[in-house]
Amino acid sequence: MNQPRCQNAFTLIEMLTVIAIIAILAGLLFPAIRGAITKGKVAQASADVRAIEAAIRQYYTEYGKITSSRCGPRGFRQILWTIQRNRQNARHH
């Protein structure tokens, strides 16, 4: 006598369909994650620039001058140029 089989298992087609749906959803999600990571890096760089600017202002307030014997006037111009360039780059991203 033949007893009817229970069909509790997934078929191969059902499993492949689920995998395909997951792959499509992951493909849609990865660009959004990449964009969020890029924006986070830009925000971190901008915060770093603000911290450098605050440190320079604090140094000036404390010592009454901006340059030190290590940096010299040319080095300070380089620092200011770098800060300005980083700000411009942060705005364009």
N, C-alpha and C positions, 0 to 999 in steps of 0.2 A: 504494500500500500504506500502510495506517495503522499508525503506530508508537505503542505505549502511552506515555502521558505520565507523567513522574515527578511525584509529589505531595510535593514538599519544602516547599511554602509553607503558611503558616497560612491557615485560612479566616477569614472575617469573624466568624463565630460564636465560634470559638476565641479570637480576639484580644479580642473584647468580653467574653468570660467571664473572661479573665485580668485585664483592666482592672477589671472589677467586683469580683473577688476582692481585688485590690490596694486598691481604694477602701474596701472593707469593713474590711480589716486596718488601713488608715490611720485610719479612723474610730474603731476600737477603741483605737488607740495614742495619739491626740492628747489625750484627757482625762488619761491617765496622765502624759504629759509635762507638761501644764499643772499637775497636782498637784505634781509633783516641782519645778517651777520655783517654785511658791508656797512650798513647804517650804524651799527654798533661800533665798528672800528673807527668810523668818521667821528662819531660822538666822543669816543675815548681820546682821539687825537686832538680834538677841539678842547677838551677838558685839560689835556696836558699842556697845550699852548697857553691857556688861561692861567694855569698854575705857574708856568715859567714867567709870564708877564707879572703875576703877583709877586713872585720872588724877586724880580728885578726892581719893581716898585718898592718893595720892603727894604731891599739892599740900599736903594737910593735914599729912602727915608732915614735909615740907620746911619749911613756913612756920608751922606751929602754929595755923593758922586756916583756915577753909574759904572765907570770903568774901574777895573782893578789892575794891579801890576801884571797879573797873568793874562788878562784879556786884552787890555789896551783898547784904544778907540776903534781900531780896525776890527777887532774881534767883536766889539759890541754892535757895530754896523752889520756884521755877519749874523749875529743873533736876531737883530730886528728884521733883517731881510728874510731869514728863515721863518720867523713868526708870521710875517705878512704873507709869505708864499703858502704856508700851511693853512692859513685862514682862507685864502683864495681857493685852494684845492678842496677844502672842506665844503665851501659853498657850491662848488661845481659838481659834487657827488651826490 
